[in-house]
């Protein structure tokens, strides 16, 4: 595959850290035969749409229950719409309108990807406004959690509730070691990289990781475009800047007053579990869901338990 012909830190980050690196070809014949029931829309069949955001086309997909406050999902570094685990997205869509999208310059969206988390947050705010969504719930995975924090701190009236999955505050413990972590995956297959970075070495975690990896491949029609090297570099720059020590980071997140569900694996490799504990202590309305024997993709490994807690949290 292309990602293993030439490995750079930025391309490695975005092709093997939080992305499954599978590019499927579109097929013809999307229409159901006459007389055949058209299946309900889900992660695998949701149509890719586009919305103009300050003159730039943003790609998005949406499905699920139309009533209630919509739920915006923000992916991790290197992730596109096709890197979410359908077990999670479809589970959330049973009770909420789920919206996944590619931020500026990412995958199928146009424009140039910014190299700061704040600019990514600003673009997300503009996307939400362009979609005329009003108040939203936000779930951010890893880097998406960084963006979620900046969204609520920048435009607090826009956000109802927040889920932070395996994320951390500015200066997150362990994050500055990311280049070395990525270097340790050199030469691994996409699945092996997915397992190493997202799961632990136990039999149970590996089996869960393989099942998650397979689910992510299930969509075969209209899959997202791969991330460009320019986007990969910009995201990597933003993440490493976020990793720099910040003495005021924990004090700053004390300004977050919305209910926050923090989800974290106790053996998260890129972002240590201590970050989840620190955030819980400094966000007034935060609760922590910690998964044992789980890595950076803890909410994928434990998707049933995660969904039970997340839906309860959002419904309160």
C-alpha positions, 0 to 999 in steps of 0.5 A: 500500500502507498503508505509503506512505500515512503514513511515520513513522520507526518504521513505515518501519523495520519495513515497508521495512528488513527486511520485504517488505511483502507481505500475501497473502490466504488461500485455501480448499481446503488439502486435497490431492485424493484420490489426490494425493500430499501434498507434503513440508512446507517454508517455503511449507506449514509450518503456523502453530502457537501455544504458550503462553509465560508465558500469551501465545500465540507463533506459530511454524512448524517443519519439516525433519529431526527428529533433531539439535539444532534451529535457531532463526531470529531475524529482523531489525527488522520481520521476521516468519515470512514475511520469511525467504528460503525458499532459506535456510530450506529449505536449512537444513531439509535437515539440521536442524529449523528453527523460525521464530517471531514474538516477543512482540507481533510479527505473529501473536503476542500480547502487547506487544513490549518496547523493549529487546533484552534483554527480546526475548532473555528472551522468546526464552529463555522460548519455547525453554523452552516448546517443550521444545527443550533445547539449540539452535542460533541464527541471528540476522539483523541485530536478531536477531543482537543478540538472539542475543548477549544470549541466549547471554550470559544463558543460555549453557547453552541455546546450542550454536552461533550464526550472526550474519548481518549483525549487530553488537555494541552500539554497532555502527558505522553503526547510529546513522545508521539514521534517515537511511538509512531516510529515503533510502528514502521513496517507494520501492516495497517491492521497491526498498527491499528492494534498496536496503537489502539489496543493492548497486547492481551488476547481479549484486547487483540480480538476486539481490535481485529473485530473493530478493524474489520467493521471499519472496512465494511462500507464499500460504496462512496468511501472517503478520499485518503488524506494528503501529505499536506493535511497530514503535516498540518495535523501533526504540527497541530498535535505536537503544538498541543503537546507542549507544556502549558502551565495554565491548561488545567486551569483553563478547562475549569471554564467548561461548565457543560456536562462532560463524559471522559472515556479513557483506556487505562493503557492508552499509549499516546495519551496516558490515563493520567490525563483523564484523571486530571481533566475530571478533577478540573472540569466541574461537571465531568464524569470518568469512564475508565476501561481496564486492559484498554488502549487508545481505542478503548471505546471501540474495544468496549463499544457496548459498555461505552454506548450504554454509558454515553446514551445514558449521559446524553439523555440525562 
